[in-house]
Amino acid sequence: MTSSTPIQPTPCSTAVRDADAALRRTVRARLDSLAKPPGSMGRLEELAEALCVAQRTSTPRTRPRLHLVYCGDHDAAVATSAWPSSVSALVARTLGRGGAVSSVLARRFETRTRVVDVSLFGECGLEAGCADGIEFLAARLAPGAKDIRHEDALSPEQFEACWRLGVSEAERAAQRGFRLLVPGEVGIGNTASAAAMAVLALGLTVEEATGRGAGCDDTRHEAKRRAVAQAVERAAACQADLTGRLRAVAGGELVAMAGTLARASEIGIASVLDGALAAAAGLLARERSPGCESRWLASHLGAEPSHRHALESLRLEPWLPWGMRLGEGSGALLLLPLLDAAADLVCAVATLEEALGGASGEVGR
């Protein structure tokens, strides 16, 4: 089953493409001038170029950076997930208290974490406080996403509120001086939403888009595919435009992430995308803010089948083909030390001319 109107990749303007190409040439000239054989650092040099283009500078900075995690629940989880919805709040609480995989990675890579409850069913227990270096916001804009098999995930008003929340979080990050954003999500059942979004936006079949999420067995996987097909058919029949169709299946946490991705690009902050959920949010962000994907970096290629298709449409190259599927921004966090190395390669390594000059000075003394 496919959607009736697949979206095509939205090219950036000619001026933006020309500026990016000129910046790539500048960065490549810098890398080739360093005290090393040209190209000898392999893909790290390619990553350095990509980072410079995402930040629109030949002197990239990767700190300070923010791990921004949006949390939401899904009524459809009962039909699409191997886990009950109550696990979302448990994961959010563990994350905020510093014990989740992404919390530990963020701490290791000196990244601030902010957990935002967009649309959990109940309180996650972080109102009493988080671990050091972690902040929490209880926005609670919707009581979970509705069952997308039978009704829209969010009302138009809830959708816009979630989008505005994401926008405000991007603006807040800019005001605090963050140079990189690492968006993440928590939400049992949201891989079904992401699959439906990919079908609607990219014209994929349900089979091409729908993976096993957090560990579906064969029976649950088939039920998940049926649920995604039902959601896509309903959304396509009830909504006239693609934004409306995506609203019909996207949870609040994905809408908020999309708002952040779009607004961060507009105000000059580069974002590192995680897995299939972040890519699905990226499809929504691009639909509402064409060209915003030019400031994104794709961290990895995950196990969900929709991920590869979404990245291809967004023209983003994944750097870590590791088959991860945890979410929470965990895969994006793993790219940070490589981005640190890429930035140092461009900004801190001496040129061959500088090295020779220094050597000559030493010999003269």
C-alpha angles and dihedrals in degrees: 000000000000136000117256098237115035114199119237124218110275110229120218118245119279090249092054092047091049092048091049091050091050091049091050090054091050093049092045090052090051092049092048090051094056124110094268137072110286111267093006094130090059116195093006086071090051090050090050090054091048092049092050091050092047090052094037093230141100090220104057125192125201100186140113097031136173131220101206114190122191119199130201142153131230130213089205091063090092089067101032110036138067088218133061120249091248088076090071092068090044092053092046091051093048090048094050092048091053102251103103123099092251092047091054093046092048091051092048092051094044095246125149115235126212120184117202122193101211101163115348116153093235142004115296096211097250094110087091092058146286137242120279112288093023127101130193134207122188100204095154095183096165135016092244128298115296122245101284092205090070110018143011114289091228136013116242089256093050091047092054092045091053091047091050090050090056091048092050092049090053091050091048090052090051092050089053092051101248113165099191131035123205106192118198138173142211120197131128107227097021096117086070088055090048091050092050090048090052092050092050096043101037106029094242124154118251089248092053092051107036119084135171097269112195095000113308116182119223095273094048091044091056090047089051091053091051091050092050091048091051092048093049093048092049094046094047091050097046104038125063101200135039095250089056091048092050091048088054092062107023121100122226094255091057093047091051090049090050090052090051093048093050097045095042089056092049093053096042107261118133118224130208111215122216122200140317094315093055090045090052089051086049091057090055092045091052092049091056097034110028114208096022090116090074089082096052133097121202110222103196147346109252134203097256108100095222091061097075093047093049093049091050090052091048090047092234124145117217114225101197114049093190104132095237122167108172101106122197089113089286097137092047091052090056090061093058099085089050090050089050089053092046092052092048091049091057099038109029110033114096121243119243089250091053091047093050091046091051091048091050090051092051091050091049091055 
